[in-house]
């Protein structure tokens, strides 16, 4: 986006608010190529959470890293996408001029992945994260999918795995979307099985990769 004179002020406000977001240090956040056909203006971010190492690392409460060695591991616990769309003309479907579209995927332990209520729990994580960060929104919707991966033949020695995918979108009430990105980043960490930050602890700001 080279010529900023052609960018609506509301979208510039939204971009500025995203840069102010204070995300958890476990979250690796980077800017990705934005989709060009969903809206006239868009920005996309990708996130990954990997198993931390060392004696001071917070131990995941679910997922494949529970049994990982504390000596070294690069196990991915969760990944996701955060896309902010803007159409100055507005959209009846969005019920506004902005729309946030998100995706999160994480591998779960079998006892958690087989829970019939997992989908509703994943949706509850989203709602609670937005409420906790006081991120005003409307017209939210989404789908939660469990994916069972079974291995056969030469891969039969690998353990079966269960993944949870949450695809959700909602309309932020204002162009200030800082709290929305912070809520979503917390939710990615929740999917990764990381325990909440202790009360009173402020997460470090993220650094986008070039």
C-alpha positions as a Markdown table, in Angstrom:
| # | Residue | x | y | z |
|---|---|---|---|---|
| 1 | Unk | 0.0 | 0.0 | 0.0 |
| 2 | Unk | 2.3 | 2.7 | -1.3 |
| 3 | Unk | 0.1 | 5.8 | -1.8 |
| 4 | Unk | -1.4 | 6.5 | 1.6 |
| 5 | Unk | -3.4 | 9.4 | 0.2 |
| 6 | Unk | -5.8 | 6.9 | -1.3 |
| 7 | Unk | -6.3 | 5.1 | 2.0 |
| 8 | Unk | -9.5 | 6.0 | 3.9 |
| 9 | Unk | -8.8 | 7.7 | 7.3 |
| 10 | Unk | -10.8 | 5.1 | 9.2 |
| 11 | Unk | -8.5 | 2.3 | 7.8 |
| 12 | Unk | -5.4 | 4.3 | 8.7 |
| 13 | Unk | -6.8 | 4.6 | 12.2 |
| 14 | Unk | -7.4 | 0.9 | 12.3 |
| 15 | Unk | -3.9 | 0.1 | 11.2 |
| 16 | Unk | -2.4 | 2.4 | 13.8 |
| 17 | Unk | -4.5 | 0.7 | 16.5 |
| 18 | Unk | -3.2 | -2.7 | 15.4 |
| 19 | Unk | 0.4 | -1.5 | 15.8 |
| 20 | Unk | -0.4 | -0.6 | 19.4 |
| 21 | Unk | -1.6 | -4.1 | 20.3 |
| 22 | Unk | 0.2 | -5.7 | 23.3 |
| 23 | Unk | 0.3 | -9.4 | 22.5 |
| 24 | Unk | 1.7 | -12.2 | 24.7 |
| 25 | Unk | 5.4 | -12.9 | 24.2 |
| 26 | Unk | 4.8 | -16.6 | 23.3 |
| 27 | Unk | 3.0 | -15.5 | 20.2 |
| 28 | Unk | 5.0 | -15.1 | 17.0 |
| 29 | Unk | 3.1 | -12.5 | 14.9 |
| 30 | Unk | 3.9 | -11.4 | 11.4 |
| 31 | Unk | 2.2 | -9.5 | 8.6 |
| 32 | Unk | 1.1 | -11.6 | 5.6 |
| 33 | Unk | -0.1 | -10.7 | 2.1 |
| 34 | Unk | -3.7 | -9.5 | 2.5 |
| 35 | Unk | -6.6 | -10.9 | 0.4 |
| 36 | Unk | -7.5 | -8.5 | -2.4 |
| 37 | Unk | -10.9 | -9.8 | -3.4 |
| 38 | Unk | -12.7 | -9.7 | -0.1 |
| 39 | Unk | -12.7 | -5.9 | 0.4 |
| 40 | Unk | -11.2 | -2.8 | -1.1 |
| 41 | Unk | -8.8 | -2.5 | 1.9 |
| 42 | Unk | -7.4 | -5.3 | 4.0 |
| 43 | Unk | -4.5 | -6.3 | 6.3 |
| 44 | Unk | -3.6 | -9.8 | 7.3 |
| 45 | Unk | -1.5 | -11.2 | 10.2 |
| 46 | Unk | -0.3 | -14.7 | 10.9 |
| 47 | Unk | 0.4 | -16.1 | 14.3 |
| 48 | Unk | 2.2 | -19.2 | 15.7 |
| 49 | Unk | 2.8 | -20.5 | 19.2 |
| 50 | Unk | 5.6 | -23.0 | 19.7 |
| 51 | Unk | 6.4 | -25.1 | 22.8 |
| 52 | Unk | 8.7 | -23.1 | 25.1 |
| 53 | Unk | 11.8 | -24.6 | 26.7 |
| 54 | Unk | 13.7 | -24.3 | 29.9 |
| 55 | Unk | 12.8 | -24.5 | 33.5 |
| 56 | Unk | 11.0 | -21.1 | 33.6 |
| 57 | Unk | 8.7 | -21.8 | 30.7 |
| 58 | Unk | 5.0 | -22.0 | 31.3 |
| 59 | Unk | 3.9 | -25.6 | 30.7 |
| 60 | Unk | 1.0 | -26.2 | 28.3 |
| 61 | Unk | -2.1 | -27.6 | 29.9 |
| 62 | Unk | -3.2 | -29.5 | 26.8 |
| 63 | Unk | -1.8 | -30.4 | 23.4 |
| 64 | Unk | 1.2 | -32.4 | 22.1 |
| 65 | Unk | 3.8 | -30.4 | 24.0 |
| 66 | Unk | 2.7 | -31.8 | 27.4 |
| 67 | Unk | 5.0 | -34.8 | 27.0 |
| 68 | Unk | 7.7 | -33.0 | 25.0 |
| 69 | Unk | 11.2 | -33.1 | 26.3 |
| 70 | Unk | 12.3 | -30.0 | 28.3 |
| 71 | Unk | 15.7 | -30.2 | 26.7 |
| 72 | Unk | 14.6 | -29.1 | 23.2 |
| 73 | Unk | 11.4 | -29.0 | 21.2 |
| 74 | Unk | 10.1 | -26.9 | 18.4 |
| 75 | Unk | 6.6 | -28.3 | 18.5 |
| 76 | Unk | 3.9 | -26.0 | 17.1 |
| 77 | Unk | 1.1 | -25.7 | 19.6 |
| 78 | Unk | -1.3 | -23.5 | 17.6 |
| 79 | Unk | -1.4 | -21.3 | 14.5 |
| 80 | Unk | -3.9 | -18.7 | 13.1 |
| 81 | Unk | -4.7 | -15.9 | 10.8 |
| 82 | Unk | -6.2 | -12.5 | 11.6 |
| 83 | Unk | -7.6 | -10.5 | 8.7 |
| 84 | Unk | -9.1 | -7.0 | 9.0 |
| 85 | Unk | -11.3 | -6.0 | 6.0 |
| 86 | Unk | -12.6 | -2.5 | 5.3 |
| 87 | Unk | -15.2 | -1.3 | 2.8 |
| 88 | Unk | -15.9 | 2.5 | 3.1 |
| 89 | Unk | -19.3 | 1.8 | 1.4 |
| 90 | Unk | -20.3 | -0.5 | 4.2 |
| 91 | Unk | -21.9 | -3.9 | 3.9 |
| 92 | Unk | -25.4 | -5.1 | 5.0 |
| 93 | Unk | -23.9 | -8.6 | 5.7 |
| 94 | Unk | -21.2 | -7.1 | 7.9 |
| 95 | Unk | -23.5 | -4.6 | 9.5 |
| 96 | Unk | -20.7 | -2.0 | 9.3 |
| 97 | Unk | -17.7 | -0.9 | 7.3 |
| 98 | Unk | -15.1 | -3.2 | 9.0 |
| 99 | Unk | -15.0 | -7.0 | 9.3 |
| 100 | Unk | -12.6 | -9.2 | 11.2 |
| 101 | Unk | -12.1 | -12.7 | 9.8 |
| 102 | Unk | -10.0 | -15.2 | 11.9 |
| 103 | Unk | -8.8 | -18.8 | 11.8 |
| 104 | Unk | -7.2 | -20.8 | 14.6 |
| 105 | Unk | -5.9 | -24.4 | 14.5 |
| 106 | Unk | -4.4 | -26.5 | 17.3 |
| 107 | Unk | -3.6 | -30.1 | 18.0 |
| 108 | Unk | -5.3 | -31.5 | 21.1 |
| 109 | Unk | -4.8 | -34.4 | 23.4 |
| 110 | Unk | -7.2 | -37.3 | 22.5 |
| 111 | Unk | -9.2 | -37.0 | 25.8 |
| 112 | Unk | -9.9 | -33.3 | 25.0 |
| 113 | Unk | -10.3 | -33.7 | 21.3 |
| 114 | Unk | -13.0 | -36.4 | 21.7 |
| 115 | Unk | -15.2 | -34.1 | 23.9 |
| 116 | Unk | -18.5 | -33.6 | 22.2 |
| 117 | Unk | -18.7 | -30.1 | 23.6 |
| 118 | Unk | -15.4 | -29.0 | 22.2 |
| 119 | Unk | -16.9 | -26.9 | 19.5 |
| 120 | Unk | -19.0 | -24.9 | 21.9 |
| 121 | Unk | -16.0 | -24.5 | 24.3 |
| 122 | Unk | -13.9 | -23.1 | 21.4 |
| 123 | Unk | -16.7 | -20.6 | 20.6 |
| 124 | Unk | -16.9 | -19.7 | 24.3 |
| 125 | Unk | -13.1 | -19.0 | 24.3 |
| 126 | Unk | -13.7 | -16.4 | 21.5 |
| 127 | Unk | -16.6 | -14.7 | 23.2 |
| 128 | Unk | -14.9 | -14.6 | 26.6 |
| 129 | Unk | -11.7 | -13.2 | 25.1 |
| 130 | Unk | -13.5 | -10.4 | 23.4 |
| 131 | Unk | -15.4 | -9.6 | 26.6 |
| 132 | Unk | -12.3 | -9.7 | 28.7 |
| 133 | Unk | -10.6 | -7.2 | 26.5 |
| 134 | Unk | -13.8 | -5.0 | 26.2 |
| 135 | Unk | -13.7 | -5.3 | 22.5 |
| 136 | Unk | -17.1 | -4.1 | 21.2 |
| 137 | Unk | -18.5 | -6.0 | 18.3 |
| 138 | Unk | -21.7 | -7.3 | 16.6 |
| 139 | Unk | -22.8 | -9.8 | 14.0 |
| 140 | Unk | -20.4 | -12.6 | 15.1 |
| 141 | Unk | -20.5 | -16.0 | 13.6 |
| 142 | Unk | -18.3 | -19.0 | 13.1 |
| 143 | Unk | -17.7 | -22.7 | 12.8 |
| 144 | Unk | -15.7 | -25.1 | 14.9 |
| 145 | Unk | -14.4 | -28.3 | 13.3 |
| 146 | Unk | -12.6 | -31.3 | 14.8 |
| 147 | Unk | -10.2 | -33.2 | 12.5 |
| 148 | Unk | -9.1 | -36.7 | 13.2 |
| 149 | Unk | -5.9 | -37.8 | 11.4 |
| 150 | Unk | -5.3 | -41.5 | 11.3 |
| 151 | Unk | -2.1 | -43.0 | 9.9 |
| 152 | Unk | -1.6 | -46.2 | 7.9 |
| 153 | Unk | 1.1 | -48.1 | 6.1 |
| 154 | Unk | 4.6 | -46.7 | 6.4 |
| 155 | Unk | 3.2 | -44.0 | 8.7 |
| 156 | Unk | 1.3 | -46.4 | 11.0 |
| 157 | Unk | 3.8 | -45.9 | 13.8 |
| 158 | Unk | 2.8 | -42.3 | 14.2 |
| 159 | Unk | 0.1 | -41.5 | 16.8 |
| 160 | Unk | -3.3 | -40.5 | 15.6 |
| 161 | Unk | -4.0 | -36.8 | 16.2 |
| 162 | Unk | -7.1 | -34.6 | 16.7 |
| 163 | Unk | -7.1 | -31.0 | 15.6 |
| 164 | Unk | -9.6 | -28.3 | 16.4 |
| 165 | Unk | -10.2 | -25.5 | 13.9 |
| 166 | Unk | -12.2 | -22.4 | 14.6 |
| 167 | Unk | -13.2 | -20.0 | 11.8 |
| 168 | Unk | -14.9 | -16.9 | 13.0 |
| 169 | Unk | -15.7 | -13.4 | 11.9 |
| 170 | Unk | -17.3 | -10.4 | 13.6 |
| 171 | Unk | -17.8 | -6.7 | 13.0 |
| 172 | Unk | -15.9 | -4.3 | 15.3 |
| 173 | Unk | -18.0 | -1.4 | 16.5 |
| 174 | Unk | -15.2 | 1.2 | 15.9 |
| 175 | Unk | -12.1 | 1.6 | 13.8 |
| 176 | Unk | -10.0 | 1.1 | 17.0 |
| 177 | Unk | -9.4 | -2.6 | 16.8 |
| 178 | Unk | -6.4 | -2.9 | 19.2 |
| 179 | Unk | -8.4 | -4.8 | 21.8 |
| 180 | Unk | -9.7 | -7.1 | 19.1 |
| 181 | Unk | -6.2 | -8.2 | 18.1 |
| 182 | Unk | -5.2 | -8.6 | 21.7 |
| 183 | Unk | -8.3 | -10.7 | 22.4 |
| 184 | Unk | -7.6 | -12.9 | 19.4 |
| 185 | Unk | -4.0 | -13.3 | 20.3 |
| 186 | Unk | -5.0 | -14.5 | 23.8 |
| 187 | Unk | -7.4 | -16.9 | 22.2 |
| 188 | Unk | -4.6 | -18.4 | 20.1 |
| 189 | Unk | -2.6 | -19.0 | 23.3 |
| 190 | Unk | -5.6 | -20.6 | 24.9 |
| 191 | Unk | -5.9 | -23.0 | 21.9 |
| 192 | Unk | -2.2 | -23.7 | 22.4 |
| 193 | Unk | -2.9 | -24.8 | 26.0 |
| 194 | Unk | -0.9 | -22.0 | 27.6 |
| 195 | Unk | -2.3 | -20.9 | 31.0 |
| 196 | Unk | -3.5 | -17.4 | 31.4 |
| 197 | Unk | -1.0 | -14.7 | 32.4 |
| 198 | Unk | -1.0 | -14.0 | 36.2 |
| 199 | Unk | -3.2 | -11.1 | 37.2 |
| 200 | Unk | -1.3 | -7.8 | 37.0 |
| 201 | Unk | 1.3 | -9.1 | 34.5 |
| 202 | Unk | 1.4 | -7.1 | 31.3 |
| 203 | Unk | 2.4 | -8.9 | 28.1 |
| 204 | Unk | 5.3 | -7.6 | 26.0 |
| 205 | Unk | 4.6 | -5.9 | 22.7 |
| 206 | Unk | 5.1 | -8.0 | 19.6 |
| 207 | Unk | 7.6 | -7.2 | 16.8 |
| 208 | Unk | 6.6 | -7.9 | 13.3 |
| 209 | Unk | 9.0 | -9.8 | 11.1 |
| 210 | Unk | 10.3 | -8.0 | 8.0 |
